[in-house]
Amino acid sequence: MTGVFYRAPSPDAPPYVEVGDVVEEGQIVCLIEAMKVFNEMPAERSGRVVEICAENGQLVEQGSVLFRLEPQEAGA
């Protein structure tokens, strides 16, 4: 299935995450709109966002890499 990638919950809202942000597993990082339904997408693991791989409004396929995370060391 394909959908449209959105970095923020609305056009005038700030993005869920930016490069450099630390995210926790399960934290909402973006929306995917598929079949007129907006689906909140959680981070699959904790880490620091080092790259946002999709452009806002881009059509993405299931399994597409949307973010690259680097693991956080304990205590970091």
C-alpha positions as CSV (number, residue, x, y, z in Angstrom):
1,M,0.0,0.0,0.0
2,T,1.2,3.5,-0.7
3,G,0.5,6.7,1.2
4,V,1.5,10.4,1.5
5,F,4.2,11.3,4.1
6,Y,3.6,14.3,6.3
7,R,6.1,15.6,8.8
8,A,3.6,17.6,10.8
9,P,0.0,17.1,12.1
10,S,-1.2,20.1,10.0
11,P,0.3,22.5,7.5
12,D,0.8,25.3,10.0
13,A,2.1,23.0,12.9
14,P,5.7,22.3,13.6
15,P,7.1,19.0,12.4
16,Y,6.9,16.0,14.8
17,V,10.7,15.7,14.7
18,E,13.8,17.4,13.2
19,V,17.3,16.1,12.5
20,G,19.1,16.0,15.8
21,D,16.1,15.2,17.9
22,V,16.1,12.2,20.2
23,V,13.0,10.0,19.9
24,E,11.7,7.2,22.1
25,E,10.4,3.9,20.7
26,G,6.6,4.4,20.1
27,Q,6.9,8.2,19.8
28,I,4.8,9.6,16.9
29,V,7.3,10.9,14.2
30,C,5.0,11.5,11.2
31,L,1.7,10.9,9.5
32,I,0.9,8.7,6.5
33,E,-2.3,9.4,4.6
34,A,-3.7,6.3,2.9
35,M,-7.2,6.0,1.5
36,K,-8.2,9.4,3.0
37,V,-7.2,8.2,6.5
38,F,-4.3,9.8,8.4
39,N,-2.3,7.2,10.3
40,E,0.1,8.3,13.1
41,M,3.4,6.5,12.6
42,P,5.5,5.6,15.7
43,A,9.3,5.3,15.9
44,E,10.2,1.6,15.8
45,R,13.1,2.2,18.2
46,S,14.7,4.9,20.2
47,G,17.6,7.0,18.9
48,R,18.7,10.3,17.5
49,V,17.3,11.4,14.1
50,V,20.2,11.7,11.7
51,E,18.3,11.9,8.4
52,I,14.8,12.5,7.2
53,C,14.6,10.4,4.1
54,A,11.2,11.5,2.7
55,E,10.0,14.9,1.6
56,N,6.8,16.3,3.1
57,G,3.9,15.4,0.8
58,Q,5.9,12.6,-0.9
59,L,4.2,9.4,-2.0
60,V,5.8,6.5,-0.1
61,E,5.4,2.8,-0.2
62,Q,5.0,0.3,2.7
63,G,8.5,-0.5,3.9
64,S,10.1,2.8,2.7
65,V,12.8,4.2,4.9
66,L,11.4,7.5,6.3
67,F,14.0,8.3,9.0
68,R,17.5,7.2,9.9
69,L,18.2,6.9,13.6
70,E,21.5,6.4,15.4
71,P,21.3,4.5,18.7
72,Q,21.8,6.5,21.8
73,E,24.4,5.3,24.3
74,A,23.2,4.7,27.8
75,G,23.2,7.9,29.8
76,A,23.4,10.1,26.7
